[in-house]
Amino acid sequence: MATVKDALAKWEEKIGEKACDQTHVMLYGQNPPIERMDASIATLANCEQLSLSTNRIKKITNLHGLKNLRILSLGRNCIKDLSGLEPVRDTLEELWISYNSIEKMDGIQNLKKMSVLYMSNNQVKDWGEFSKMADLPSLSILVFQGNPLQVKHAADGTWREEAIKRLPNLNKLDGYSTLKK
């Protein structure tokens, strides 16, 4: 099992600079994979984009030191919920969290600056959870395909219409423009 601390040390050795000074830190696809977001993440105070995709992370934690984080990439992990994002609610603009096991959208409504959400291939099943995104005034791009809710309603032809009705501020849904011509 690798820790973020180990991955940061390896990354620093490779690029020859301190991670705490960097604005972009890429720790995706570690071998062995990172299993938890340990406290060493909090040292990345200058980080604007953090990639921890393609690991085995189960919980979002220790983001309290990331005062400048705008883009967080956590795709292809083992995450089941969105708790733990509170410390970056005032700065996070993009969340890339596709290919996880998220069923509930609790906590998403706190991310008021978020404009991009890549959340395909998770486990959201009902409109009640989906509608929690309606409280995000800046959300303009959403990728949601592959969730049971989308699959079900794509099959009956109602997905785009229903999703856009619930999130009228979207400019793009699943890669396609929502703007009327």
C-alpha positions in Angstrom: 0.0 0.0 0.0 1.3 3.4 -1.0 0.6 6.6 0.9 0.3 10.1 -0.5 3.5 10.9 1.4 5.4 8.1 -0.4 3.9 9.2 -3.8 4.9 12.8 -3.2 8.4 11.8 -2.3 8.6 9.8 -5.5 7.1 12.6 -7.6 9.5 15.2 -6.1 12.5 13.0 -6.9 11.3 12.6 -10.5 10.6 16.3 -11.2 13.4 17.6 -8.9 11.3 20.2 -7.1 9.3 20.4 -3.9 5.6 19.4 -4.2 4.6 22.1 -1.8 5.7 24.8 -4.2 3.8 23.4 -7.2 0.5 24.4 -8.6 -0.1 21.1 -10.4 0.5 17.8 -8.6 -0.1 14.6 -10.5 -0.2 11.4 -8.4 -2.5 9.4 -10.7 -1.9 5.7 -11.4 0.6 5.0 -8.6 2.2 1.6 -8.3 1.5 0.4 -5.7 -1.8 2.4 -5.7 -2.6 5.1 -3.0 -5.3 3.7 -0.7 -5.9 6.8 1.4 -5.6 10.5 1.3 -3.2 11.0 4.3 -2.3 14.3 6.1 0.6 15.0 3.7 -1.9 16.3 1.2 -2.4 19.3 3.5 1.2 20.4 2.7 0.2 21.3 -0.9 -0.9 24.8 -0.1 0.0 26.2 -3.6 -1.7 23.4 -5.5 -4.4 24.5 -7.9 -4.8 21.1 -9.7 -4.4 17.8 -7.9 -4.8 14.4 -9.6 -5.2 11.3 -7.6 -7.0 9.3 -10.3 -6.6 5.6 -10.9 -5.6 4.6 -7.3 -7.6 2.8 -4.6 -8.8 5.7 -2.5 -12.0 5.0 -0.6 -12.6 8.4 1.2 -12.0 12.1 0.4 -10.0 13.4 3.3 -7.3 15.9 4.4 -8.1 18.7 2.0 -8.0 21.4 4.7 -4.6 22.8 3.6 -5.4 23.2 -0.1 -6.4 26.9 0.0 -5.9 27.3 -3.8 -7.4 24.1 -5.1 -9.5 24.6 -8.3 -9.4 21.2 -10.0 -9.6 17.9 -8.1 -9.3 14.6 -10.1 -10.3 11.5 -8.3 -11.6 9.3 -11.1 -11.2 5.6 -11.1 -10.9 5.0 -7.3 -13.2 3.3 -4.8 -15.0 6.4 -3.4 -18.6 5.9 -2.2 -19.6 9.4 -1.2 -18.7 13.1 -1.6 -18.1 13.9 2.1 -14.7 15.4 2.7 -15.0 18.2 0.1 -16.0 20.9 2.6 -12.5 22.4 3.1 -12.3 23.3 -0.7 -15.9 24.5 -1.1 -14.8 28.1 -1.6 -12.2 27.4 -4.3 -13.1 24.1 -6.1 -14.3 24.8 -9.7 -13.9 21.3 -11.3 -14.4 17.9 -9.8 -13.4 14.9 -11.9 -14.9 11.8 -10.1 -16.0 9.4 -12.8 -15.7 5.6 -12.3 -16.3 5.4 -8.6 -19.2 4.0 -6.6 -21.0 7.2 -5.6 -24.8 6.8 -4.9 -25.6 9.8 -2.8 -24.8 13.5 -3.8 -24.8 14.8 -0.2 -22.3 17.6 0.2 -22.3 18.6 -3.5 -24.5 21.6 -2.8 -21.7 23.3 -0.8 -19.4 23.6 -3.8 -20.8 27.0 -5.0 -18.0 27.8 -7.4 -18.0 24.4 -9.2 -18.6 24.8 -12.9 -17.5 21.4 -14.2 -18.5 18.0 -12.8 -17.3 14.8 -14.5 -19.3 12.1 -12.7 -20.0 9.4 -15.2 -20.1 5.7 -14.4 -21.1 6.0 -10.7 -24.2 4.7 -8.9 -26.7 7.6 -8.7 -30.1 6.0 -9.1 -32.7 8.7 -8.5 -33.8 12.2 -9.4 -33.7 13.2 -5.7 -30.0 12.8 -5.6 -29.4 14.3 -9.0 -31.5 17.4 -8.0 -29.0 18.2 -5.2 -26.9 19.8 -8.0 -29.6 22.4 -8.6 -28.1 24.4 -5.8 -24.8 24.9 -7.7 -25.2 28.3 -9.4 -22.0 28.0 -11.5 -22.4 24.4 -12.8 -22.4 24.6 -16.6 -20.8 21.3 -17.7 -21.9 17.9 -16.4 -21.0 14.5 -17.6 -23.3 12.0 -15.9 -23.6 9.1 -18.4 -23.3 5.6 -17.1 -25.1 6.3 -13.8 -28.2 4.0 -13.4 -30.4 7.1 -13.5 -29.1 8.2 -16.8 -29.1 4.7 -18.3 -32.7 4.1 -17.3 -33.9 7.4 -18.7 -31.8 7.3 -21.8 -33.5 4.0 -22.7 -36.9 5.6 -22.5 -35.8 8.8 -24.3 -36.4 11.3 -21.4 -32.8 11.7 -20.0 -31.7 15.0 -21.6 -35.1 16.8 -21.3 -35.5 15.8 -17.6 -31.9 16.5 -16.6 -31.9 20.0 -18.3 -35.3 20.8 -16.7 -33.7 20.1 -13.2 -30.4 21.9 -14.1 -31.4 24.8 -16.4 -28.0 26.5 -16.1 -26.1 23.7 -17.9 -24.4 24.6 -21.1 -23.2 21.0 -21.8 -24.6 17.7 -20.7 -22.7 14.5 -21.4 -20.6 16.2 -24.0 -23.4 17.9 -25.9 -24.6 21.5 -25.9 -27.8 22.2 -24.1 -28.2 25.6 -25.7 -31.2 26.1 -27.9 -30.4 27.1 -31.5 
